[in-house]
Amino acid sequence: MLIIGDTVSAINNFNQCLELKPDNIDAILGLALIYFYKNDLDNAKPYIKKAKELNDNLKLGVEGFESFKKEGWFYSTKDETALTKMLGEFN
């Protein structure tokens, strides 16, 4: 959904996943990515924090994710290069 720009459906889908399994790391990261992509850092932060708490291995990825803003990356333009960089941080 995010790739095609349907952030509302993506948010709804990830929230449904979290209703079934509140610690679903994929859904938590998905929500963080969507909100970051929308340049909505206030909503992204709780999911980033939760991801760090659930999985120590994600700390470096999340730190890189948070550094994007310092580097001047903003996702509200829905730039494909920015999205690729953002998703690549967790690979």
Order of alpha helices (4+ residues) and beta strands (2+ residues): alpha-alpha-alpha-alpha-alpha
